[in-house]
Amino acid sequence: MQVHMQNVEPLTERQIREFLRGSEVIEFAGQSRTEVDAMVQECLIRQEYFRQGKKQRGAIRAYLSKLTGRSLPQMTRLIRQQKANGEIRLAQRTRRRFATRYTEADVGLLAEVDRAHERLNGPATRRIMQREYREFGRQEYERLAGISASHIYNLRRSPGYRRKTVGFEHTKPAGVSIAERRRPDPKGMPGYIRIDTVHQGDWEGKKGVYHINAMDTVTQWEIAGCVEKISEHYLLPVLEAILHQFPFRIMGFHADNGSEYINHKVAEMLGGLLIEFTKSRACRSQDNALVEGKNGAVIRKHVGYGHIAAPHAEAVQKFYTAHFNPYLNYHRPCGFATTTFNERGKRTRRYKAADYQTPYEKLKSLPEAAGYLKEGRSFERLDVIATKMSDTEFAKKMGEATGKLLRQCKLESPFPPPR
């Protein structure tokens, strides 16, 4: 039960002592500090506290302590303040606080960037916001352009940010003596690609689509494709389209030991294009680790794990060509490690803030980069594609296209969704 003391009538000494005896087992507590101070001040005035004798003052102080739930020393301090100032006022205290550099609007921009880019790591996100401000002239990113990668994680843990914010088929080994079994050595030149397949799950015995993920070793230029089935009839045209989308000449083609690539048809196609064909060595899983890591960080992250029926492969292929591949190469920063060796030959890789670039930026930064481009390609024409939209604007457009594609695949799927 809550009792609100609004008006404190003047009481005699006898009434006060009877009240204290009758309320020994009752505990009182004030509603707020402002209300308590006002009630104490009013009672001291009505009881004419400072004109009373020592015994009467002690009774009034005990009476007020009981009513307010304050201790006797606390009540003594309030009475002293009333005597010195003629009133009881709440002391205004100011705490020292660190200056707030990043506003709620900045946190909202960070959340917007994370939604568009599927929440990349700190250095990559920092690079995107730097490009938004410096290269695309978006003034709202001015403060975020100078943020550190570590502080991005602090903002992601803030309450404001939080408010805004199938089956797998293992590759089967095939003992076919096609391609050279070794790790490719690009020697700092683009054009040596790694390739792998990602299966989009089964449903009631029906195979889903297959994603073909190809990535350049040096620049991390990534091209994704999609086929209905893993066979020469479906795979070869998509492989040719993937190789055509790379802006530089293809010098090497590296795959694991899956039979979708290690076969005579693919070897014949690559031989006609004068492309070096290599495959991973036994017990050396790191030979193709670069593209396999991108399978989860890129393909699975954006497309997901749900079943996509095989008839939708053409729609997915068009989406990759029009939206996904340009986003990956012109608007999504990647980390490029700085490798050092100690006196014992131990290799150490470190990622610095300056090591995060888009694949297109990395390509342009290579010595004599223009010499690697295919005939008819130039950086002037590629710059038009890279600067047509800002990174976040293109990511939003790509995200909308992704949602439209997945909804279409779900609605037009010949198989009922899982319960």
ABEGO torsion letter per residue (X at the ends): XBBBBABBBBBBAAAAAAAAAAAAABBBBBABAAAAAAAAAAAAAAAGAAABBAAAAAAAAAAAAAAAGBBAAAAAAAAAAAAAAGBBBBBBBBBBBBBBABBAAAAAAAAAAAAAAGGBBAAAAAAAAAAAAAAAGBAAAAAAAABBAAAAAAAAABAAAAAAXXBBBBBBBBBBBBEBBBBBBAGGBBGBBBBBBBBAEBBGGBBBBBBBBBBBAAAGBBBBBBBABBBAAAAAAAAAAAAAABABBBABBBBBABAAABBAAAAAAAAAAGBBBBBBBBGBAAAAAAAAAAAAAAAAAAAEABBBBAAAAAAAAAAAAAAAAAAAAAABBBBBBBBBBBAAGBBBBBBBAAABBBAAAAAAABBGAAAABBBGBBAAAAAAAAAABBAAAAAAAAAAAAAAAAAAAAAABABBBBX
